[in-house]
Structure formats: structure tokens, C-alpha cells
Amino acid sequence: MYWDIITAEHLDGYRIKVCFRDGKSGVVDLASCIAEGGVFREIADIDVFRKFMIDPDWHVLSWQGGSIDIAPETVYASATGTIPLQRVAESHPSYG
């Protein structure tokens, strides 16, 4: 998908600069995900958070060997300020 994450670089705190398959890029701040707790509580320690990777099969940000990840369309929307077109088409069939 065009929202597949191609590159990612930790900036500071819970902010990651990401580049997508469609050429768009931006910064995603995952502090609110961390604050929600749940599974993300496991990556609240900044040293653990910084050890993210891009899953080679799913092109998502993942941690701890893939046991924690964030959907790339969510990262795309946050980093670029736009909703992926496929997601719009799924929500509104008249657009697809």
C-alpha cells in the first residue's frame, strides 16, 4: 500500500520521522498512544521505544520482535495530516 512505511528515524521523545511508499513524509508523535497505556505501556521507557523497527513484511512500526505495532494508515494520517484514500473509499463507497 502507498502508506507502507519505508524509512523511520527517531527524533526525540516519542516522535518519529517517517517516509511512506507514496513519497510523503512527516513526523508522528506517539506520546498519546503511550499515555493510553495498555500494550503500549511496554514501550513507555524511551530506551525501549527507540528500538523500533519497520516490519519487513507489513511495513509498520513495530517493537519487541513484532509483538507491538501501530497500523501504518494511522501513522500516515497522523504524520501527513491526511486520511489515506483507500480508507476514505472503504468508508464512503461513492469515492471509490
Secondary structure, DSSP 8 states (H G I E B T S, - for coil): -TT-EEEEEEEETTEEEEEETTS-EEEEE-HHHHHH-GGGGGG-SHHHHTT-EE-TTT--EEEGGGTEEE-HHHHHHHHHSS--HHHHHHH-GGG-
